[in-house]
Amino acid sequence: MINYDPFYKTLKAKNLSTYKLIKTYNVSRSLLDRLKHNKPITTVTINDLCEILDCNVEDIVKYVKE
């Protein structure tokens, strides 16, 4: 299962809030909801988040064996 817990750790490490992502970077609330509930997102979206956060893919997603 894909898990987005690293995304929130990266946000905290970069001193960013979800509010700032929405207001400054135009990240949608629905995307943040998808991340919160570990729902699928596209690789394009992962790429965009990596650019915004200046991080690697593993700083946003991780695979957890069920």
Rosetta constraint file for C-alpha pairs under 8 A:
AtomPair CA 1 CA 63 HARMONIC 5.67 0.50
AtomPair CA 1 CA 64 HARMONIC 5.16 0.50
AtomPair CA 1 CA 65 HARMONIC 6.03 0.50
AtomPair CA 1 CA 66 HARMONIC 6.33 0.50
AtomPair CA 2 CA 38 HARMONIC 6.79 0.50
AtomPair CA 2 CA 40 HARMONIC 7.96 0.50
AtomPair CA 2 CA 61 HARMONIC 6.65 0.50
AtomPair CA 2 CA 62 HARMONIC 5.81 0.50
AtomPair CA 2 CA 63 HARMONIC 4.69 0.50
AtomPair CA 2 CA 64 HARMONIC 6.20 0.50
AtomPair CA 3 CA 38 HARMONIC 5.60 0.50
AtomPair CA 3 CA 61 HARMONIC 5.70 0.50
AtomPair CA 3 CA 62 HARMONIC 5.30 0.50
AtomPair CA 3 CA 63 HARMONIC 6.09 0.50
AtomPair CA 3 CA 64 HARMONIC 6.73 0.50
AtomPair CA 4 CA 8 HARMONIC 7.38 0.50
AtomPair CA 4 CA 35 HARMONIC 5.94 0.50
AtomPair CA 4 CA 36 HARMONIC 7.27 0.50
AtomPair CA 4 CA 38 HARMONIC 6.10 0.50
AtomPair CA 4 CA 60 HARMONIC 5.85 0.50
AtomPair CA 4 CA 61 HARMONIC 4.70 0.50
AtomPair CA 4 CA 62 HARMONIC 6.49 0.50
AtomPair CA 5 CA 9 HARMONIC 6.68 0.50
AtomPair CA 5 CA 60 HARMONIC 7.26 0.50
AtomPair CA 5 CA 61 HARMONIC 6.99 0.50
AtomPair CA 5 CA 62 HARMONIC 7.69 0.50
AtomPair CA 6 CA 10 HARMONIC 6.05 0.50
AtomPair CA 6 CA 58 HARMONIC 7.29 0.50
AtomPair CA 6 CA 59 HARMONIC 5.26 0.50
AtomPair CA 6 CA 60 HARMONIC 4.91 0.50
AtomPair CA 6 CA 61 HARMONIC 5.90 0.50
AtomPair CA 6 CA 62 HARMONIC 7.07 0.50
AtomPair CA 7 CA 11 HARMONIC 6.20 0.50
AtomPair CA 7 CA 59 HARMONIC 5.94 0.50
AtomPair CA 7 CA 60 HARMONIC 3.98 0.50
AtomPair CA 7 CA 61 HARMONIC 6.57 0.50
AtomPair CA 8 CA 12 HARMONIC 6.24 0.50
AtomPair CA 8 CA 60 HARMONIC 7.75 0.50
AtomPair CA 9 CA 13 HARMONIC 6.15 0.50
AtomPair CA 9 CA 59 HARMONIC 7.95 0.50
AtomPair CA 10 CA 14 HARMONIC 6.10 0.50
AtomPair CA 10 CA 53 HARMONIC 7.78 0.50
AtomPair CA 10 CA 59 HARMONIC 6.15 0.50
AtomPair CA 10 CA 60 HARMONIC 7.17 0.50
AtomPair CA 11 CA 15 HARMONIC 6.09 0.50
AtomPair CA 11 CA 16 HARMONIC 5.14 0.50
AtomPair CA 11 CA 17 HARMONIC 6.62 0.50
AtomPair CA 11 CA 53 HARMONIC 7.58 0.50
AtomPair CA 12 CA 16 HARMONIC 6.08 0.50
AtomPair CA 12 CA 17 HARMONIC 7.46 0.50
AtomPair CA 14 CA 53 HARMONIC 7.49 0.50
AtomPair CA 16 CA 20 HARMONIC 6.45 0.50
AtomPair CA 16 CA 21 HARMONIC 7.39 0.50
AtomPair CA 17 CA 21 HARMONIC 6.48 0.50
AtomPair CA 18 CA 22 HARMONIC 6.26 0.50
AtomPair CA 18 CA 32 HARMONIC 7.66 0.50
AtomPair CA 19 CA 23 HARMONIC 6.15 0.50
AtomPair CA 20 CA 24 HARMONIC 5.41 0.50
AtomPair CA 20 CA 25 HARMONIC 7.18 0.50
AtomPair CA 21 CA 25 HARMONIC 5.01 0.50
AtomPair CA 21 CA 26 HARMONIC 6.36 0.50
AtomPair CA 21 CA 27 HARMONIC 5.51 0.50
AtomPair CA 22 CA 26 HARMONIC 4.76 0.50
AtomPair CA 22 CA 27 HARMONIC 4.59 0.50
AtomPair CA 22 CA 28 HARMONIC 6.02 0.50
AtomPair CA 22 CA 29 HARMONIC 6.94 0.50
AtomPair CA 23 CA 27 HARMONIC 7.60 0.50
AtomPair CA 25 CA 52 HARMONIC 7.49 0.50
AtomPair CA 27 CA 31 HARMONIC 7.00 0.50
AtomPair CA 27 CA 32 HARMONIC 7.67 0.50
AtomPair CA 28 CA 32 HARMONIC 6.64 0.50
AtomPair CA 29 CA 33 HARMONIC 6.16 0.50
AtomPair CA 30 CA 34 HARMONIC 6.18 0.50
AtomPair CA 31 CA 35 HARMONIC 6.26 0.50
AtomPair CA 31 CA 41 HARMONIC 7.87 0.50
AtomPair CA 32 CA 36 HARMONIC 6.09 0.50
AtomPair CA 33 CA 37 HARMONIC 6.24 0.50
AtomPair CA 34 CA 38 HARMONIC 5.96 0.50
AtomPair CA 34 CA 39 HARMONIC 4.90 0.50
AtomPair CA 34 CA 40 HARMONIC 7.01 0.50
AtomPair CA 34 CA 41 HARMONIC 7.36 0.50
AtomPair CA 35 CA 39 HARMONIC 6.17 0.50
AtomPair CA 35 CA 40 HARMONIC 7.93 0.50
AtomPair CA 35 CA 41 HARMONIC 7.86 0.50
AtomPair CA 41 CA 45 HARMONIC 6.49 0.50
AtomPair CA 41 CA 46 HARMONIC 7.35 0.50
AtomPair CA 42 CA 46 HARMONIC 6.46 0.50
AtomPair CA 43 CA 47 HARMONIC 6.04 0.50
AtomPair CA 44 CA 48 HARMONIC 6.21 0.50
AtomPair CA 45 CA 49 HARMONIC 6.18 0.50
AtomPair CA 46 CA 50 HARMONIC 6.15 0.50
AtomPair CA 46 CA 57 HARMONIC 7.02 0.50
AtomPair CA 46 CA 60 HARMONIC 7.50 0.50
AtomPair CA 47 CA 51 HARMONIC 6.30 0.50
AtomPair CA 47 CA 57 HARMONIC 7.67 0.50
AtomPair CA 48 CA 52 HARMONIC 6.21 0.50
AtomPair CA 49 CA 53 HARMONIC 5.96 0.50
AtomPair CA 49 CA 60 HARMONIC 7.88 0.50
AtomPair CA 50 CA 54 HARMONIC 5.41 0.50
AtomPair CA 50 CA 55 HARMONIC 5.00 0.50
AtomPair CA 50 CA 56 HARMONIC 5.93 0.50
AtomPair CA 50 CA 57 HARMONIC 6.49 0.50
AtomPair CA 50 CA 60 HARMONIC 7.60 0.50
AtomPair CA 51 CA 55 HARMONIC 6.93 0.50
AtomPair CA 55 CA 59 HARMONIC 6.22 0.50
AtomPair CA 56 CA 60 HARMONIC 7.27 0.50
AtomPair CA 57 CA 61 HARMONIC 6.25 0.50
AtomPair CA 58 CA 62 HARMONIC 6.04 0.50
